[in-house]
C-alpha cells in the first residue's frame, strides 16, 4: 500500500525506516511492504536454489539474489525496489549496497495485498529500465506471466504445471509445480 503522497520520498527515507520495516520507492512514492506468506517464501527459496544451481553447473557469470536485495533501478534517489529474485549478469552494476541499474531477470511473487504494483507499476518501471526478462508469479491463480523485453516485449502466460522457458538462457526451463512438490 502506498503512503499518502504529501511529498516526494527519497532513498534517505527508505534508510530512515525503523528496523524490520520494509518499503519500496517508485518515482518518489513510497510503498510499504507487508510480511510475506509462507508460499511466497517457499517460492523465493526454491527459485533461488534452482537458478543458482543452473548458473553453477553452466559456469555462468550471473548472480542470483533473493529478497531483501536492494535494486537502485534508475540509479537515482527516487527509485528503490526489492524484487523477490534478481539475476544480475553485469558485475559492474553490483556494489556493497546492491544493484545499480536494471537486473537482467526479475521474478516477483504476487502479494495478495497489492497485486497492482507487480502487474502494472513494476511492469512499466522494469520495462523502462531495460530489465531483459520479468516474471510475475501468482500463487493464488497458479499462473506466471513472462515478459521477454529483450525480444520485442513478448508476453506469455503459463500455469505452474508448464515447463516455463527462461528467456535469458536458451536451455533452461522451470516447472514451478515440481519446485513445490
Phi and psi in degrees as GROMACS dihedral restraints (atoms count N, CA, C in turn):
[ dihedral_restraints ]
;  ai    aj    ak    al  type     phi  dphi    fc
    3     4     5     6     1   -77.7    20    10
    4     5     6     7     1   143.4    20    10
    6     7     8     9     1   -73.2    20    10
    7     8     9    10     1   151.8    20    10
    9    10    11    12     1   -55.3    20    10
   10    11    12    13     1   135.3    20    10
   12    13    14    15     1   -84.5    20    10
   13    14    15    16     1    82.7    20    10
   15    16    17    18     1   -90.8    20    10
   16    17    18    19     1   -20.5    20    10
   18    19    20    21     1  -161.4    20    10
   19    20    21    22     1   172.1    20    10
   21    22    23    24     1   -81.0    20    10
   22    23    24    25     1   126.4    20    10
   24    25    26    27     1   -90.4    20    10
   25    26    27    28     1   160.3    20    10
   27    28    29    30     1  -135.4    20    10
   28    29    30    31     1   176.8    20    10
   30    31    32    33     1   -55.8    20    10
   31    32    33    34     1   -36.0    20    10
   33    34    35    36     1   -58.2    20    10
   34    35    36    37     1   -35.6    20    10
   36    37    38    39     1   -68.9    20    10
   37    38    39    40     1   -35.1    20    10
   39    40    41    42     1   -62.1    20    10
   40    41    42    43     1   -49.0    20    10
   42    43    44    45     1   -69.5    20    10
   43    44    45    46     1   -16.8    20    10
   45    46    47    48     1   -88.0    20    10
   46    47    48    49     1    -4.7    20    10
   48    49    50    51     1   -64.4    20    10
   49    50    51    52     1   148.9    20    10
   51    52    53    54     1   -61.2    20    10
   52    53    54    55     1   152.8    20    10
   54    55    56    57     1   -52.8    20    10
   55    56    57    58     1   135.3    20    10
   57    58    59    60     1    89.0    20    10
   58    59    60    61     1   -16.6    20    10
   60    61    62    63     1   -87.8    20    10
   61    62    63    64     1   127.3    20    10
   63    64    65    66     1  -120.1    20    10
   64    65    66    67     1   147.0    20    10
   66    67    68    69     1  -153.3    20    10
   67    68    69    70     1   162.1    20    10
   69    70    71    72     1  -118.3    20    10
   70    71    72    73     1   158.6    20    10
   72    73    74    75     1  -127.3    20    10
   73    74    75    76     1   119.4    20    10
   75    76    77    78     1  -129.2    20    10
   76    77    78    79     1   114.8    20    10
   78    79    80    81     1    51.7    20    10
   79    80    81    82     1    42.3    20    10
   81    82    83    84     1    80.3    20    10
   82    83    84    85     1    -0.4    20    10
   84    85    86    87     1   -99.0    20    10
   85    86    87    88     1   127.0    20    10
   87    88    89    90     1   -92.7    20    10
   88    89    90    91     1   131.9    20    10
   90    91    92    93     1  -117.6    20    10
   91    92    93    94     1   115.9    20    10
   93    94    95    96     1   -73.2    20    10
   94    95    96    97     1   148.0    20    10
   96    97    98    99     1  -113.0    20    10
   97    98    99   100     1   127.3    20    10
   99   100   101   102     1   -78.7    20    10
  100   101   102   103     1   154.8    20    10
  102   103   104   105     1   -59.8    20    10
  103   104   105   106     1   139.5    20    10
  105   106   107   108     1   -74.2    20    10
  106   107   108   109     1   155.2    20    10
  108   109   110   111     1   -82.4    20    10
  109   110   111   112     1   167.3    20    10
  111   112   113   114     1   -59.3    20    10
  112   113   114   115     1   -44.1    20    10
  114   115   116   117     1   -61.7    20    10
  115   116   117   118     1   -36.0    20    10
  117   118   119   120     1   -60.4    20    10
  118   119   120   121     1   -49.0    20    10
  120   121   122   123     1   -66.5    20    10
  121   122   123   124     1   -37.0    20    10
  123   124   125   126     1   -64.1    20    10
  124   125   126   127     1   -43.8    20    10
  126   127   128   129     1   -63.2    20    10
  127   128   129   130     1   -45.6    20    10
  129   130   131   132     1   -59.8    20    10
  130   131   132   133     1   -43.7    20    10
  132   133   134   135     1   -62.2    20    10
  133   134   135   136     1   -45.5    20    10
  135   136   137   138     1   -69.4    20    10
  136   137   138   139     1   -40.2    20    10
  138   139   140   141     1   -61.2    20    10
  139   140   141   142     1   -44.8    20    10
  141   142   143   144     1   -58.6    20    10
  142   143   144   145     1   -44.9    20    10
  144   145   146   147     1   -64.9    20    10
  145   146   147   148     1   -50.9    20    10
  147   148   149   150     1   -69.6    20    10
  148   149   150   151     1   -37.3    20    10
  150   151   152   153     1   -69.3    20    10
  151   152   153   154     1   -43.0    20    10
  153   154   155   156     1   -60.3    20    10
  154   155   156   157     1   -42.2    20    10
  156   157   158   159     1   -62.9    20    10
  157   158   159   160     1   -42.8    20    10
  159   160   161   162     1   -60.6    20    10
  160   161   162   163     1   -48.6    20    10
  162   163   164   165     1   -60.8    20    10
  163   164   165   166     1   -44.3    20    10
  165   166   167   168     1   -64.1    20    10
  166   167   168   169     1   -45.2    20    10
  168   169   170   171     1   -72.3    20    10
  169   170   171   172     1   -16.9    20    10
  171   172   173   174     1  -106.1    20    10
  172   173   174   175     1    13.3    20    10
  174   175   176   177     1    49.3    20    10
  175   176   177   178     1    42.0    20    10
  177   178   179   180     1   -77.0    20    10
  178   179   180   181     1   159.9    20    10
  180   181   182   183     1   -98.6    20    10
  181   182   183   184     1    -7.1    20    10
  183   184   185   186     1   -75.0    20    10
  184   185   186   187     1   159.3    20    10
  186   187   188   189     1  -125.2    20    10
  187   188   189   190     1   142.5    20    10
  189   190   191   192     1  -110.0    20    10
  190   191   192   193     1   132.8    20    10
  192   193   194   195     1  -128.7    20    10
  193   194   195   196     1   122.6    20    10
  195   196   197   198     1   -85.4    20    10
  196   197   198   199     1   163.4    20    10
  198   199   200   201     1   -61.9    20    10
  199   200   201   202     1   145.4    20    10
  201   202   203   204     1   -82.8    20    10
  202   203   204   205     1   126.4    20    10
  204   205   206   207     1  -145.7    20    10
  205   206   207   208     1   124.8    20    10
  207   208   209   210     1   -76.6    20    10
  208   209   210   211     1   129.3    20    10
  210   211   212   213     1  -123.4    20    10
  211   212   213   214     1   114.4    20    10
  213   214   215   216     1   -91.3    20    10
  214   215   216   217     1    84.5    20    10
  216   217   218   219     1   -56.9    20    10
  217   218   219   220     1   -48.2    20    10
  219   220   221   222     1  -106.2    20    10
  220   221   222   223     1    13.0    20    10
  222   223   224   225     1    52.8    20    10
  223   224   225   226     1    41.2    20    10
  225   226   227   228     1  -131.9    20    10
  226   227   228   229     1  -176.8    20    10
  228   229   230   231     1   -99.6    20    10
  229   230   231   232     1    14.6    20    10
  231   232   233   234     1  -114.0    20    10
  232   233   234   235     1    -1.2    20    10
  234   235   236   237     1  -137.1    20    10
  235   236   237   238     1   117.3    20    10
  237   238   239   240     1  -146.1    20    10
  238   239   240   241     1   119.7    20    10
  240   241   242   243     1  -127.7    20    10
  241   242   243   244     1   160.1    20    10
  243   244   245   246     1  -127.2    20    10
  244   245   246   247     1    79.4    20    10
  246   247   248   249     1   -59.8    20    10
  247   248   249   250     1   152.2    20    10
  249   250   251   252     1   -63.0    20    10
  250   251   252   253     1   -39.8    20    10
  252   253   254   255     1  -135.6    20    10
  253   254   255   256     1   131.7    20    10
  255   256   257   258     1  -125.5    20    10
  256   257   258   259     1   127.5    20    10
  258   259   260   261     1  -113.4    20    10
  259   260   261   262     1   121.1    20    10
  261   262   263   264     1  -120.1    20    10
  262   263   264   265     1   125.5    20    10
  264   265   266   267     1  -103.7    20    10
  265   266   267   268     1   -16.3    20    10
  267   268   269   270     1  -103.1    20    10
  268   269   270   271     1   103.1    20    10
  270   271   272   273     1   -63.2    20    10
  271   272   273   274     1   -19.4    20    10
  273   274   275   276     1   -66.3    20    10
  274   275   276   277     1   -18.2    20    10
  276   277   278   279     1   -81.5    20    10
  277   278   279   280     1   -12.2    20    10
  279   280   281   282     1   -95.7    20    10
  280   281   282   283     1   137.1    20    10
  282   283   284   285     1  -139.3    20    10
  283   284   285   286     1  -172.3    20    10
  285   286   287   288     1   -65.3    20    10
  286   287   288   289     1   -16.8    20    10
  288   289   290   291     1   -95.9    20    10
  289   290   291   292     1   -20.0    20    10
  291   292   293   294     1   148.9    20    10
  292   293   294   295     1  -138.8    20    10
  294   295   296   297     1  -113.2    20    10
  295   296   297   298     1   128.5    20    10
  297   298   299   300     1  -104.5    20    10
  298   299   300   301     1   102.0    20    10
  300   301   302   303     1   114.3    20    10
  301   302   303   304     1  -171.9    20    10
  303   304   305   306     1   -82.0    20    10
  304   305   306   307     1   128.7    20    10
  306   307   308   309     1   -64.5    20    10
  307   308   309   310     1   162.5    20    10
  309   310   311   312     1   -75.7    20    10
  310   311   312   313     1   -38.3    20    10
  312   313   314   315     1  -139.2    20    10
  313   314   315   316     1   130.7    20    10
  315   316   317   318     1  -124.8    20    10
  316   317   318   319     1   136.6    20    10
  318   319   320   321     1  -120.0    20    10
  319   320   321   322     1   128.1    20    10
  321   322   323   324     1  -117.3    20    10
  322   323   324   325     1   130.5    20    10
  324   325   326   327     1   -94.3    20    10
  325   326   327   328     1   121.8    20    10
  327   328   329   330     1   -61.7    20    10
  328   329   330   331     1   131.5    20    10
  330   331   332   333     1   -91.1    20    10
  331   332   333   334     1   129.7    20    10
  333   334   335   336     1   -63.6    20    10
  334   335   336   337     1   -19.9    20    10
  336   337   338   339     1   -78.8    20    10
  337   338   339   340     1   -21.6    20    10
  339   340   341   342     1  -156.7    20    10
  340   341   342   343     1    63.9    20    10
  342   343   344   345     1   -64.0    20    10
  343   344   345   346     1   -27.8    20    10
  345   346   347   348     1   -59.0    20    10
  346   347   348   349     1   -33.6    20    10
  348   349   350   351     1   -60.7    20    10
  349   350   351   352     1   -43.0    20    10
  351   352   353   354     1   -75.3    20    10
  352   353   354   355     1   -42.3    20    10
  354   355   356   357     1   -78.2    20    10
  355   356   357   358     1   -27.8    20    10
  357   358   359   360     1  -117.8    20    10
  358   359   360   361     1   -64.6    20    10
  360   361   362   363     1   -63.6    20    10
  361   362   363   364     1   -51.9    20    10
  363   364   365   366     1   -69.9    20    10
  364   365   366   367     1   -35.5    20    10
  366   367   368   369     1   -54.7    20    10
  367   368   369   370     1   -49.1    20    10
  369   370   371   372     1   -63.3    20    10
  370   371   372   373     1   -46.4    20    10
  372   373   374   375     1   -64.4    20    10
  373   374   375   376     1   -43.6    20    10
  375   376   377   378     1   -66.9    20    10
  376   377   378   379     1   -41.0    20    10
  378   379   380   381     1   -63.1    20    10
  379   380   381   382     1   -45.7    20    10
  381   382   383   384     1   -63.8    20    10
  382   383   384   385     1   -34.1    20    10
  384   385   386   387     1   -80.5    20    10
  385   386   387   388     1    -6.9    20    10
  387   388   389   390     1    78.3    20    10
  388   389   390   391     1    34.4    20    10
  390   391   392   393     1   -63.0    20    10
  391   392   393   394     1   137.2    20    10
  393   394   395   396     1   -76.3    20    10
  394   395   396   397     1   -37.3    20    10
  396   397   398   399     1  -146.1    20    10
  397   398   399   400     1   138.4    20    10
  399   400   401   402     1  -136.9    20    10
  400   401   402   403     1   122.0    20    10
  402   403   404   405     1  -107.6    20    10
  403   404   405   406     1   134.4    20    10
  405   406   407   408     1  -114.0    20    10
  406   407   408   409     1   109.9    20    10
  408   409   410   411     1  -101.9    20    10
  409   410   411   412     1   120.4    20    10
  411   412   413   414     1  -113.5    20    10
  412   413   414   415     1   101.2    20    10
  414   415   416   417     1   -63.1    20    10
  415   416   417   418     1   -30.4    20    10
  417   418   419   420     1   -66.2    20    10
  418   419   420   421     1   -40.2    20    10
  420   421   422   423     1  -100.9    20    10
  421   422   423   424     1    -4.9    20    10
  423   424   425   426     1    55.0    20    10
  424   425   426   427     1    42.6    20    10
  426   427   428   429     1  -124.0    20    10
  427   428   429   430     1   159.6    20    10
  429   430   431   432     1  -136.2    20    10
  430   431   432   433     1   125.5    20    10
  432   433   434   435     1   -97.7    20    10
  433   434   435   436     1   123.5    20    10
  435   436   437   438     1  -110.4    20    10
  436   437   438   439     1   118.3    20    10
  438   439   440   441     1  -105.8    20    10
  439   440   441   442     1   114.8    20    10
  441   442   443   444     1  -102.1    20    10
  442   443   444   445     1    87.2    20    10
  444   445   446   447     1   -72.9    20    10
  445   446   447   448     1   -25.0    20    10
  447   448   449   450     1   -68.6    20    10
  448   449   450   451     1   -30.8    20    10
  450   451   452   453     1  -115.9    20    10
  451   452   453   454     1    62.7    20    10
  453   454   455   456     1    78.5    20    10
  454   455   456   457     1    26.1    20    10
  456   457   458   459     1    57.2    20    10
  457   458   459   460     1    37.3    20    10
  459   460   461   462     1   -69.3    20    10
  460   461   462   463     1   143.4    20    10
  462   463   464   465     1  -127.7    20    10
  463   464   465   466     1   132.1    20    10
  465   466   467   468     1  -130.1    20    10
  466   467   468   469     1   146.2    20    10
  468   469   470   471     1  -110.6    20    10
  469   470   471   472     1   137.6    20    10
  471   472   473   474     1  -130.7    20    10
  472   473   474   475     1   167.0    20    10
  474   475   476   477     1  -111.5    20    10
  475   476   477   478     1   165.3    20    10
  477   478   479   480     1   -59.8    20    10
  478   479   480   481     1   -25.8    20    10
  480   481   482   483     1   -80.0    20    10
  481   482   483   484     1   -11.9    20    10
  483   484   485   486     1   -76.1    20    10
  484   485   486   487     1   153.5    20    10
  486   487   488   489     1   -85.7    20    10
  487   488   489   490     1   105.4    20    10
  489   490   491   492     1   -90.9    20    10
  490   491   492   493     1   119.5    20    10
  492   493   494   495     1   -73.1    20    10
  493   494   495   496     1   136.8    20    10
  495   496   497   498     1   -87.6    20    10
  496   497   498   499     1   121.7    20    10
  498   499   500   501     1   -68.7    20    10
  499   500   501   502     1   -34.0    20    10
  501   502   503   504     1   -80.3    20    10
  502   503   504   505     1    -8.9    20    10
  504   505   506   507     1  -127.0    20    10
  505   506   507   508     1   132.0    20    10
  507   508   509   510     1   -71.7    20    10
  508   509   510   511     1   -25.9    20    10
  510   511   512   513     1  -123.0    20    10
  511   512   513   514     1    33.4    20    10
  513   514   515   516     1  -128.2    20    10
  514   515   516   517     1   123.4    20    10
  516   517   518   519     1  -127.8    20    10
  517   518   519   520     1   148.8    20    10
  519   520   521   522     1  -127.9    20    10
  520   521   522   523     1   127.0    20    10
  522   523   524   525     1  -105.0    20    10
  523   524   525   526     1   108.7    20    10
  525   526   527   528     1   -65.8    20    10
  526   527   528   529     1   -35.6    20    10
  528   529   530   531     1   -57.8    20    10
  529   530   531   532     1   -38.4    20    10
  531   532   533   534     1   -68.9    20    10
  532   533   534   535     1   -32.1    20    10
  534   535   536   537     1   -65.4    20    10
  535   536   537   538     1   -32.0    20    10
  537   538   539   540     1   -92.9    20    10
  538   539   540   541     1    -3.4    20    10
